[in-house]
């Protein structure tokens, strides 16, 4: 199943238009007992988004939603929160130290603490109950088409005064996205964010499918009106399901 999961993860990820990078063979095998809850990591050359036309700067940990749901009785929103929060915690740790890999005891502590927080109701993505209209803004498309100025214009002309803006990116981690917003003077616009840590090859029924995706409506109240925003008249990227 591990090898099947690996190839399914690669299903819709393209390595075209980018350099071939050497796979790191020094990654230690997980021995903390948590390997049953993790899918195989993508090699560096395949850690990309064809829709977003980018290579990702970080290697993300993908969780086995089916096994976690069965073991801990977690729903889809809790599972994507668990994966996103765990990856963010790991990235923050690597940014603050010179180490490249987690020790098994560190991995176990990070996972257990994150799981406890999620089961306790901690959420990184929770829009206000009063928000009835949401714009899902596909940041990668604005960047790849060199039309970021259009996004800035939306922010300055009051586009998001009545509709809650959610930035979606399949390329940036949450911390990289926050840095990008700062560099582009958009960090004060009140954007909510769904970054690459949230993507997973499982759907909300915990069935494994090719490629990475996020069912955004599963994170919102049923009566929320959702609009997808891109600078191009195109279909949704493969990573988004509305």
N, C-alpha and C positions, 0 to 999 in steps of 0.2 A: 504494500500500500504506500509506503514511503516513496518508492521510486515512481509509482503511478502518479502520486501527488506532485512530484517534482516536474514530470513532463506536462501535467495538466496546468501547472503554474506557468510554464513557458508558453502555453498554447497561443495566447494572443499578444505576447510581448515580442516586439521586433527589435533586432539589433542592427537594422540598416541605418544608414546616414550617421554612423558614429564609429569611433575607433574600437578595435577589438582590444580588450584589456585582459591582462593576465589574471587567471583565477588564483586567489590566495589559498594555498595548500596548507597553511599553518593553522587554520581554524581548528581548535581542539574539539574533540567529540564531547557532547554533553554527558556528564556523569552525575548530575544532580537528581536524577529521577524524573525530570520534567520533560525528557525527550518525547514521551508519549503524547504531549500536548502541543508539540511544535511540528510544523511541516518543514521539509528541507529548505534551506536558504538558497536563494538564487545566486548563481555565479555572477561575478561583476559584469561580464560582458552582456548578460541577459537582464540586468537590473535596469530596465528601461521602460518607457511608455511610448508606444507607437502613436497613440492619439495625441499625447502632449508633445511629441517630437523632442524627447529629451532622455538623457541618461540621468539616473538618480544618484545623488552624492553619497547616499547612505545605503547600507544593506539592512533591510527590515526583517523582523521576525514575524512569520505568519503562523497563526494558531490554528489548531484543528478544532474548528467550531463544533463539529459533530460530537467529538469525544468530550469536550468541555461542557457542552450543553447537557449531555447525559450524566456526567459526573457531578456537576455543580448546579444543575437546573438553572442555567443562565439563559436569558432571552437574547435575541439578535442584537438589540441595542447594547446590552451589557457586554456582549462578546466583542463588538467592535470597539467599545470603550476600553475593555481590558487590553486588547491588542494595541490600540493607540497609546494608552497611558503607559503600558510597559515599554514600548519602543521609545517614547519620549523620555522616560526615566533612564533608559540605557544610554540614549544619545547624550543626555545631560551629564551623565557620569563620565562618558568618554571625553566630552568637551572639557571637563574639569580635571582630568588626570592624563598621564602620559601612556596609560595602558591601552591595549587594543582589544582585549578580550576579557569577558567576565570569568571569574573563577566559579566553579560549581556552587559554592556556598553563597556567593554574591548573587548569582543568577536565581537561586532558590529564594533568597531573601527579597529580591526585587519582585519576583513573580508573586510570591505569597502576600507581600504587602500591597501590591497593586490589586490582586484578586480580592483581598479583604476590603479595600477601599471601594471597589466597584460593587461588591455585594452589599456594602453599607450605603450605597446610593450616590457615591461621588461620580459626577459626570463632567467631562470637559466640554461636551456639546449639549447645551440645554437652552433653547430659545425661550423667551418670556411667553407665558400663557396668553398674554394680550396680543401677541404678534399673530395676525391672521394672513399676512401676505409676505412671502419670502422670495427673494431673488437668489438663484444659484448662479454665481459668476465664475465662469471657467477661466481662471487666470492664465493657464498655459496657452490658451488660444490667443489671448491678448499679447502675450510675450512673443510667441512664435511668429506672429504676423506684424510685429513691431507697431502695435496699436495701443500701447499702454496709456498714451495721452487721452484716448477715448474713455478709458476707465477713470482716469483722473477727472475728466470733465463731468462724468456722471456724478462723481462724489461732490464736486464743487457747485453743481447746479441744482442740488437738492433731490436728485433721483431717489436716494435712499432714505428720505425723511419719513416716508409713509410705508415703505417696503423694507423689511429687515434684510440686509445684505450678508450673504454667506459666500465666502471665497472658497472655491474648490480647486485643488491642484493634485494631480497624480505624480508630480515631479518633486516638489519641495516637501521636506519634513516640516513639522510645525515650527520648529525653531528657525529653520532657514526661511520659511515664509514670513515669520515675524521680522526677521532681519531685512528681507526684501521690502516689506511694507515701510519700514523705517527709512531705508535708502531712497524710497520713492515718495516720501512725505505723505504716506497714506495710513500711517499707524494711528492717527487720531480720528479715523472715520467710523470706528465702531464695528468693523467687520467681524463677523463670526467666521470660523475657519474649519474646513475639513481637508486635511492634508494626506500625504501618501501613506501614513501609518494606518489609516482607516480602511485601506483596500484589502480585500481577502478573496480567495477563490470560492468561498461558500456563499450560497444565497440564503435568504431568510428562512428557508425550510431546511437549512443545514445540508443541502445537497452540493456536492463538489462539481464544479464546472470549469471549463478552460478559461484562463485569463483571470485578471483581478477586477473587482467591482465593488461598488457600494450602493446599497438600496437606501437612498436618502429618505424616502417617505417613511421608512421604518423608524426614523429618528425624530419624526415630526408628529404633531397632533393631526388627526384625520381631517379636521376642517380647515387646515392651512392651505391657502392658495399658493402654488409654487410656479415660478417662471424661470426658465433657463436662459441665461444671458451669455452670448458669445459675439465677437465682432464679425463673425461670418454666418451666413445662412446655411448652417450645416446641421446634420443630425447630432444627437447626443454622442459624446465620446463613449467608447466601449466600457469605460470604467464607471459610468453613471447609469443608474436605473432609477427612474422616477415613477 
